[in-house]
Amino acid sequence: MARYDPRIHHRRSIRLKGYDYSQPGLYFITICTQNLEHFFGEIRNGIMGLNDAGIMVHNEWISIPERFPNVKLHEFVVMPNHFHSIMEITVGATLVVAPRVAAPNDAQINENARGQPGQPQGVAPTGKNKPKTVGDIVGAFQSIVTVKYIDGVKNNHWRRFNGKLWQRNYWEHIIRNENEYIRISEYIKNNPLNWKDDKFYG
């Protein structure tokens, strides 16, 4: 794919009324650093070179199924200032997508790059047996990465961040068919190659 495909990140929420978000399904997830700061490495000649922080992010993501056994990971990429992944909720999952919340007003992100706003970081379910949400998974990932990044700042001189490592929200998109899955997978694979055309480039 030569350019960012706006069909992947829709301008308006496409959350379906009556859709059972607890059923098995595939979700395209995008998470951005606060102010799109470059914390995780750099791209040279179309190849993403992870720094130590980026390697940590990679390792924490691939460990998600250990914490959430009903989650299967598909294509993903750690970029200098954001993260894309296809995440699958498998049969028997007790996961649901969180209720819609307002997307942050970040002028550095083009509106075309916004999908459905997901649950804010740090929102935890109440009640011991309440079903986990996609937001819970993303929030757990963000929180663990933040703690380990802070440790890297203290002990390994990683680049400091101001206030928060991540933007408050993530963005999600429900993948509804095979063609969409293929298109999004290719977009993720080619993200480093097309970095200078990416809406998150800066």
C-alpha positions in Angstrom: 0.0 0.0 0.0 1.5 3.2 -1.1 -0.3 5.6 1.2 -2.3 5.6 4.4 -5.7 4.1 3.7 -8.5 6.2 5.2 -10.9 3.3 4.8 -9.1 1.6 7.7 -9.5 4.5 10.2 -13.0 5.9 9.6 -13.7 9.5 10.3 -16.8 8.8 12.4 -17.6 6.1 14.9 -19.0 3.0 13.2 -20.0 1.2 16.4 -22.9 -1.0 15.5 -26.1 -0.7 17.6 -27.0 -4.1 18.9 -23.7 -5.7 18.0 -22.6 -8.3 20.6 -19.0 -7.2 21.3 -18.5 -10.2 23.6 -18.6 -12.6 20.6 -15.3 -13.8 19.0 -13.9 -11.2 16.6 -10.9 -9.3 15.2 -10.0 -5.8 16.3 -7.6 -3.4 14.7 -6.0 -1.5 17.5 -3.9 1.7 17.3 -2.1 3.2 20.4 -0.1 6.5 20.2 2.4 8.1 22.5 1.6 11.3 24.1 2.1 14.2 21.6 3.4 11.6 19.1 6.8 11.6 20.7 9.4 9.2 19.3 10.2 6.8 22.2 10.6 3.4 20.6 13.3 3.6 17.9 13.7 5.0 14.4 13.0 4.0 10.8 15.9 3.8 8.3 15.4 2.7 4.7 11.9 1.6 5.4 13.0 -0.7 8.3 11.9 -0.1 11.9 14.9 -0.3 14.3 13.7 -0.8 17.8 15.6 0.7 20.6 15.6 -0.9 24.1 12.2 0.7 24.9 10.8 -0.5 21.6 12.0 -4.1 22.3 10.3 -3.9 25.7 7.0 -2.8 24.1 7.3 -5.7 21.6 7.9 -8.2 24.4 5.1 -6.9 26.5 2.6 -7.2 23.6 3.5 -10.8 22.7 3.0 -11.7 26.4 -0.6 -10.5 26.3 -2.0 -14.0 25.7 -0.3 -15.2 28.9 -2.4 -12.7 30.9 -5.5 -13.0 28.7 -5.7 -16.6 27.4 -8.7 -15.9 25.1 -6.7 -13.3 23.1 -4.8 -14.3 20.0 -2.3 -11.9 18.4 -2.1 -11.4 14.7 0.0 -8.8 12.7 1.4 -6.0 14.7 4.2 -3.4 14.5 5.9 -1.1 17.0 6.6 2.3 15.3 8.6 5.2 16.7 5.5 6.9 18.2 2.6 4.5 17.8 1.6 0.9 17.8 -0.7 -1.1 15.5 -2.1 -4.5 16.0 -4.8 -7.0 15.0 -6.1 -8.7 18.1 -8.5 -11.6 18.1 -10.9 -12.5 20.8 -11.3 -16.3 20.5 -14.1 -18.7 21.4 -15.0 -18.7 25.0 -13.8 -15.1 25.7 -15.5 -13.0 28.3 -14.3 -9.8 26.6 -16.5 -6.9 25.5 -15.6 -3.5 24.0 -16.0 -0.7 26.4 -18.7 2.0 25.9 -17.8 4.8 23.7 -15.9 7.7 25.2 -14.9 11.0 23.6 -11.7 11.0 21.6 -8.9 13.3 22.8 -8.6 16.6 20.9 -5.0 16.2 19.8 -4.3 18.6 16.9 -1.2 16.6 15.9 -3.4 13.7 14.7 -5.3 14.1 11.5 -9.0 13.3 11.9 -8.6 10.7 9.1 -6.4 8.7 11.4 -9.1 8.3 14.0 -11.1 5.2 14.3 -13.5 4.4 17.1 -12.3 5.8 20.4 -11.7 3.1 22.9 -11.6 3.1 26.7 -9.3 5.6 28.4 -6.2 4.3 30.0 -6.5 3.5 33.6 -10.2 2.6 33.6 -10.6 -0.7 35.4 -13.7 -2.9 35.7 -15.6 -2.9 39.0 -16.6 -6.1 40.5 -14.5 -9.3 40.8 -16.2 -11.2 38.0 -17.1 -8.4 35.7 -16.1 -9.3 32.1 -12.9 -7.8 30.8 -13.1 -5.4 27.9 -10.8 -4.7 25.0 -10.1 -1.5 26.9 -9.0 -3.5 29.9 -6.5 -5.4 27.8 -5.1 -2.2 26.1 -5.1 -0.4 29.5 -3.1 -3.2 31.1 -0.6 -3.2 28.3 -0.2 0.6 28.5 0.2 0.5 32.3 2.8 -2.3 32.3 4.7 -0.6 29.5 4.6 2.7 31.3 6.0 1.2 34.6 8.8 -0.5 32.7 9.6 2.6 30.7 9.9 4.6 33.9 12.3 2.0 35.2 14.3 2.3 32.0 14.4 6.1 32.4 15.7 5.7 36.0 18.2 2.9 35.4 19.1 3.0 31.7 18.8 6.7 30.8 15.9 6.2 28.4 14.4 9.4 27.0 12.1 11.1 29.5 8.5 11.8 28.8 6.4 14.7 30.0 3.4 13.7 32.1 2.2 10.6 30.3 3.8 8.1 28.0 0.6 7.2 26.1 -2.3 9.2 24.8 -5.4 8.8 27.0 -7.3 6.8 24.4 -6.6 4.1 21.9 -8.5 3.6 18.7 -10.2 0.4 17.6 -11.8 -0.9 14.4 -13.9 -4.1 14.1 -12.6 -6.2 11.2 -15.7 -7.6 9.5 -14.5 -9.6 6.5 -11.5 -11.3 4.9 -10.7 -8.5 2.5 -10.6 -6.0 5.3 -8.4 -8.3 7.3 -6.0 -8.6 4.4 -5.9 -4.9 3.7 -5.3 -4.0 7.3 -2.6 -6.7 7.7 -0.8 -5.3 4.7 -1.1 -1.8 6.0 0.5 -2.9 9.3 3.3 -4.8 7.5 4.1 -1.9 5.2 3.8 0.8 7.9 7.6 1.2 8.3 8.1 1.3 4.5 5.5 4.0 4.1 6.5 5.9 7.2 6.9 9.3 5.5 3.4 9.0 4.1 1.9 8.0 7.5 -0.4 10.5 9.3 1.5 9.8 12.5 4.8 10.9 10.8 6.5 13.8 12.4 
